[in-house]
Amino acid sequence: MSALEGRMPELLDAVVCAAQGAGERLREEFFRPAGPRGARGKAPIDTEIEDTLRATLQALLACSFLGEETGLAPGPVGGLRWVVDPHDGTSEFLKGNRGSAVSIALLRGDGLAGPAAAAASAEIVLGVVHCPFAPDRGADSIAWAEGCGPIRRNGQAVEAGLPRGRLERGAIVWTTASGALRPHAFSRALAPARFVAMPSIAYRLARIAAGDGVATLSLHSVNEYDIAAGTALVRAAGGVVHDAKGHDIAFAGAENARVPGCVAGAREAVLALVGKDWESVLREPKIEPRLALGFPRNPDEARLARAQGCLLGQAIGDSLGAQADAGAPTDDGELAIVLARAIARERRYDAKAAFRAYGEWRESHPVDVGRASHGSLMRVVPIGIWAAGDPVRAARAAREDSALMRPNEVCEEACAGYAAAIAAGVSGGARADMLVAARAHCSGEARAAIERGAGNERLADCDSNASDCLPALQNAFRQLCHASDFEQALIATASAGGDAGIRGAVAGALLGVAHGRAAIPQRWILPVLACRPGAAAGAPQARPMTCWPDDVLELAEALITG
């Protein structure tokens, strides 16, 4: 009788639990006051986790074990082998970047019978990839085993559409983290598709299998333990896994078995990627990171989710309302990103630094800033995140910032109440608390607009084309107080007429705070993270990288850290 017969469902659940336990240890290591231990791609926690996983997995199924850190350990059960990377993405983890993962695969093959033998072509019969803190999702477990039905993501079945994926407009390709440091070269190579950068190849494979993109690639050679679990997932989803030369990958389950690159996903997309000139892409020099978060980090994941929901909601509402290219910010949306970078750089709000940043933005894209009196309502969103828990400070800084370009008392009051509400919400306040903070920190027409929204009063017909800040403020608080669903509220705002871009952005940020990142559909989040409106991506009007929204998740974290 096979050692696996009838055991797969129970075994898969136990392996997922083991991977999640390892992920929790990675999370604890990441949030150490001095940051994680280790340097130059080596971290003690990796070996510590592998030791635990080896004991746990061999207790579940006593076959041989191959790990990245400790090598091969024999087991009495022949023909099967655990293949484990306890921490894929260590180098980026030590730099402070999220997106590393635990990868566990089970291989079956006649050549795996002996402790040092290798199978010519082993089957992968189980794959589990767990990311303890995905930048856009938090903890994320993706798993499959032979005979256990479809892929499961966090316990829920996933029906992915990989066989239909193509490299076309709107498609997402997942690249190594260094792709973000060669944005122009990767944008050119992947056009008309866009890309999201993520450290772990194991997790990128898992994301593709779960339906979050059409393909992923690693241009450098990888070890089998890096990709075994992810390969099982992609194949279970109907995709293919090739090496960099376009050959199907066969697994040996041997120590130091390497593969010359990895390209995986929907067949048509993979074939298109394999044929590209990747050597020229890698010759492009890396740029300096726009943002380096470093350590220590704030371990309050609930606060982070609200801050990220706020910036994502603003970016999504901005492009949705303005019917712009997916994720692309309007002028006022760009100013919010510019201000967020200035606050992150200074680690505080400084009016002089903000004014300089606005001046540099205007030089890069000369426009009539007469819209600044209502656009400042969008602009001050990062101030509310930075001042989380302190509505007084948020209101004071928002008034000051609103007055920098074209002073307008009504808009300054609107900005004060709006930023105060965001500050209350990011720190954990309920919707009622956000409304109380807004009422307490503004007056006059701005407060009246908030009251109308809280009272569920629709915009009057005469306001349908108004371009000042009050209709946007009224709608935002109406949606905050009376809409139960982020998506429906934003669609209703975008379709209501008037200046839908501004209203969508203002409402989106407030709703993002109240609902948090998890309430925002992934089909809206990923285009923002892949939005790099430069000439290489074919943007109608190329914009400087300081205006790109692709790193809003990291910007949100920098704001609450500051």
HUNORNOR-V956681 format. One line per field, one symbol per residue. ss: DSSP state (H for helix, E for strand, - for the rest). burial: 1 if it has 9 or more other C-alpha atoms within 8 Angstrom, else 0. Layout:
ss: ???
burial: ???
//
This chain:
ss: -------HHHHHHHHHHHHHHHHHHHHHHH--------E--E-HHHHHHHHHHHHHHHHH--EEEEE---EEE---EEEEEEEEEEEE-HHHHHH-----EEEEEEEE-HHH---------EEEEEEEEEEEEE---EEEEEEEE------EE--EE----HHH-------EEEE-HHHHH-HHHHHHHH---EEEE---HHHHHHHHH-----EEEE---EEHHHHHHHHHHHHH---EEE-----E--E------EE--EEEE-HHHHHHHH---HHHHHH-----------------HHHHHHHHHHHHHHHHHHHHHH--------HHHHHHHHHHHHHHHH----HHHHHHHHHHHHHH----HHHHHHHHHHH-HHHHHH----HHHHHHHHHHHH------HHHHHHHHHHHHHHHHHH----HHHHHHHHHH---HHHHHHHHHHH------HHH-----HHHHHHHHHHHHHH---HHHHHHHHH-----HHHHHHHHHHHHHHHH-HHH--HHHHHHHH-----HHH-------HHH----HHHHHHHHHH-
burial: 0000000110110111011101111110111100111100111011101110110111000111111111110110111111111111111111011111111111111011101011100101111111111110111111111000011110000110110011100011111111101111111111111111111111111111111111111110111111111111111111111111010000111100101111111111111111000000100000000000100110000011111111111111111111010111110111111111111101001010111011001100000000011111111111111111111001111111111101110111111111111111111010101111111011100111111111010010001101001111111111111010010011001100111111111111111111111111000111111111111110100110001111011111111101
//
